[in-house]
Amino acid sequence: MNKKDLPIGIFDSGAGGLTVLKEIKKILPSEDIVYLGDTAHLPYGAKSKSTIIKLSISNILFLLEKKVKLIIVACNSTSSVALPLIKNFFGVPILGVVEAGVEAVLDRKAKRIGIIGTSATIGSMSYQNLIKKRRPKAKIIAASCPLFVPLVEEGWVDSSVTELVAKTYLKGFKGKVDLLILGCTHYPLLKKVISKVLDKTELIDSAEEVATKTRDILKKSNLLKSKKRGKISFFLTDNSPVFPKLAELVLKRKFKPTVVSNI
Amino acid sequence: MNKKDLPIGIFDSGAGGLTVLKEIKKILPSEDIVYLGDTAHLPYGAKSKSTIIKLSISNILFLLEKKVKLIIVACNSTSSVALPLIKNFFGVPILGVVEAGVEAVLDRKAKRIGIIGTSATIGSMSYQNLIKKRRPKAKIIAASCPLFVPLVEEGWVDSSVTELVAKTYLKGFKGKVDLLILGCTHYPLLKKVISKVLDKTELIDSAEEVATKTRDILKKSNLLKSKKRGKISFFLTDNSPVFPKLAELVLKRKFKPTVVSNI
């Protein structure tokens, strides 16, 4: 088999990474994709560093068995906490949403930068540290928004409740940042509500950014698949009532995931 | 060691079971308690039946190693899904919050019964089936309230957001039920908000009910410890940022849990 024709692997703790998958399909429609949602262990955001590392390695090994040519860590908690430590251990490029988001910020001139994410992502300081290293004079405001994920998973993406929650969480950002990094793969589904609360603030969507970066890397390595329309295979480590609901919300299509109990 | 002096074991997927612990301490202050929060695998509510059964058995075995005299399953998802299948496998009595809640309902004359809980609890139909079996003419309305747990874990127990969420979830109950079973151990923390939305509806708190049942069983078996003030030991299967916060909210005291990585 030509290496070009191998699939791209994506993993997340659950369904959040579907927003990344959507962006990949949009700009690289010919690529085959293997998606792994580690639903038996979600949410990663509330877990310790060593547990997140162990789980990430299991996920990477699963995708390598599927012979992927590149892996995307479509989970900000994992990208923050585990990726810097393990990304060079394996034989394929591994990209994370955090680095992609940070690079997008650095491409812009903004000096007042907002970051939102889960408690694990914000607490890990990985966005903050990466930006500070490359642009020491940046003013950064960061906040965790723990209710955004359950609100998305409940499907309340534009309810008045979500708007009220967004107003509470984003109070400290109003008029104080030029752009806001959506540091969680669930958050792109809340773009409308967030834009309503923080008008005039550019939203940086890490899902879009990591998709662009994936295309650039595959192109550079001459690994882009161009023939035919790509296939998507979904694997979950446990049955999840939320996954099919979110898959339909994000991808506007129904999918049947395969449950793999041991990875 | 006298069997009376052995501790009571309590387990939950996380911190929700602390409401049960609180009630046990209130009516049985002399008892020692071993609390296990399986934080590495929370939330159980979104997991499949076979996974919940496997995890529950691990938790029970852990508590049996600690030589407990009785085990309380302080988690409605587990009590609903796993307990009926495994409760007779072990050498000590195992009580669940679901049966205790149902017995409290049957002690009352109410015929219009409301039940709220996680998706797993409501979907398992265990409350509904148990009540229907014993009181076939009961009118039952049940609804899952997936955002209540994250709201409690965020500490927003009496915010306007929580009130708005409660109004949305409880719309179908207003004027249609005489009592409402709080079918999740997190929900007693929302009693104030729920009572505001559903005034004139009696709230059945399974945590209180299972505590009373525990006292009755220990008394009957002559296993009540009466000397001295009891000690509490906390074990978690992973570090959790939520646990200490909730422990303080529920118990008004700080605790240091021990993290046990393999059970």
Boltz contact constraints between the chains, C-beta under 6 A:
constraints:
  - contact:
      token1: [A, 47]
      token2: [B, 238]
      max_distance: 6.0
  - contact:
      token1: [A, 48]
      token2: [B, 238]
      max_distance: 6.0
  - contact:
      token1: [A, 48]
      token2: [B, 239]
      max_distance: 6.0
  - contact:
      token1: [A, 51]
      token2: [B, 238]
      max_distance: 6.0
  - contact:
      token1: [A, 119]
      token2: [B, 241]
      max_distance: 6.0
  - contact:
      token1: [A, 146]
      token2: [B, 154]
      max_distance: 6.0
  - contact:
      token1: [A, 147]
      token2: [B, 150]
      max_distance: 6.0
  - contact:
      token1: [A, 147]
      token2: [B, 154]
      max_distance: 6.0
  - contact:
      token1: [A, 150]
      token2: [B, 147]
      max_distance: 6.0
  - contact:
      token1: [A, 150]
      token2: [B, 150]
      max_distance: 6.0
  - contact:
      token1: [A, 154]
      token2: [B, 146]
      max_distance: 6.0
  - contact:
      token1: [A, 154]
      token2: [B, 147]
      max_distance: 6.0
  - contact:
      token1: [A, 161]
      token2: [B, 164]
      max_distance: 6.0
  - contact:
      token1: [A, 161]
      token2: [B, 165]
      max_distance: 6.0
  - contact:
      token1: [A, 164]
      token2: [B, 161]
      max_distance: 6.0
  - contact:
      token1: [A, 165]
      token2: [B, 161]
      max_distance: 6.0
  - contact:
      token1: [A, 238]
      token2: [B, 47]
      max_distance: 6.0
  - contact:
      token1: [A, 238]
      token2: [B, 48]
      max_distance: 6.0
  - contact:
      token1: [A, 238]
      token2: [B, 51]
      max_distance: 6.0
  - contact:
      token1: [A, 239]
      token2: [B, 48]
      max_distance: 6.0
  - contact:
      token1: [A, 241]
      token2: [B, 119]
      max_distance: 6.0
